[in-house]
């Protein structure tokens, strides 16, 4: 969109009413008093009363006036256009509203004139200057009949809104905020926000795909609507979600954000003049390159972006130029590094040759001195070793003789001690065997004395259960009507328990 120029806007046409408000109010009051007197005791049908209201409106507002209003809604049917008009205060609150009608026989001429002058279609949310006449219908109520629309007023209002937006962004420090970011050194990942299947996107993508195939740059495309009242919110959402998706994948921000759209009608581009969208672009932590429209078109995004281009094709051309310059600069640095390396290698080689020559001459003298010292040390070591070998042989013979004598003495003492210990062990073992035999015979006698057959022969008896599996030795094991066996020395008897008495 061309940046609005306030100097070219004609003054808005505001026709003075036929009568001033004071005169009009006085006449209405007089008519009201007259009607009140005449109709005080009269009962009217609703249609008659509304017809009277219609008559009063036609008689009082029978002339056309210019009215400023905002289009809240606009619809069309059968060639007729139906408006919802409103006036808002400084806080955006609606303080007046009514319906408006632009009939078919005037609509084509009025709308065509408006589009030629403004470069945009008539749409909702525009503030317009309307030439209207008042009308009232008993069934449909009050409405304004639109006779004409002054496009110069709308252009002036758009220019005012654009200027206010620039002033606000400037006052908040946002207008040049993104432009202060440095251009990325290497453009490796680029986020692209564009309308889906747009011609401008196709031109951009044709060159971008060739660049991507080289592996030098990667492009991540996200789509949004760039025209209509929902365009700013959809673009904002696309920017936020695209960056979040990229960060979740790569755990870093992209190098560049590109917003592109091909040229179009001025009205289509006007949707991009949105403060919230401009503020979001300005606050991006990465540079934002914008390519929207043609050379004559300019929107608020061009003001806040890091770099603005005329077309999407120029954006991809700038990316390719930047990468080409980076490669060229890298090659220059490479050549400079090679030259510096060759010079340093040549210097190092010369220094190494001189140092090697010095080392060789010093080494020959040091080796000669070391050889003499080594020969002298070797002769000294041989003589010392021979003396130590002779002394060690003598000491070894003496130690061997002493060790043999000591070993013979210890063997004799050990043999004597072993014999004595053997005798003591044999004697102790014999005593323990005799005692064990005595204890065994005693235990045998005790066992034989208490064997069951001998006890039974002495007149004792034993009780067992009915199956002879358990010996009953306690009254707690007995109960009335229990069957038991009584074992005697020469047989057993079967008995039944009648009663059990326990001793406490």
Protein Blocks (a to p, Z undefined) as FASTA:
>chain_A
ZZddfklpccddddddfbdfklmmmmmmmmmmmmmmmmmmpccdfklmmmmmmmmmmmmm
mcccddddddfbdcdeehiacdddddddfkopafbdcdddddfklmmmmmmmmmmmnopa
cdehiacdddddddddfklopadddfbdcfklmmmmmmmmmmmmmmmmmmnopmmmmmmp
ccdfbafbccddddehiaklmmmmmmmmmmmmnopaccddddddfedjklmmmmmmmmmm
mmmmmmmmnopacfbdcdddddddfklmmmmmcfklmmmmmmpcbdcdddehjfkbccfk
lmmmmbdcfbfklmmmmmmmmmmmmmmmmmmmmmmmmmmmmmmmmmmmmmmmmmmmmmmm
mmmmmmmmmmmmmmmmmmmmmmmmmmmmmmmmmmmmmmmmmmmmmmmmmmmmmmmmmmmm
mmmmmmmmmmmmmmmmmmmmmmmmmmmmmgmklmmmnopacdddfkopaccfbfklgceh
iacddddfkbccddddfbdcddZZ
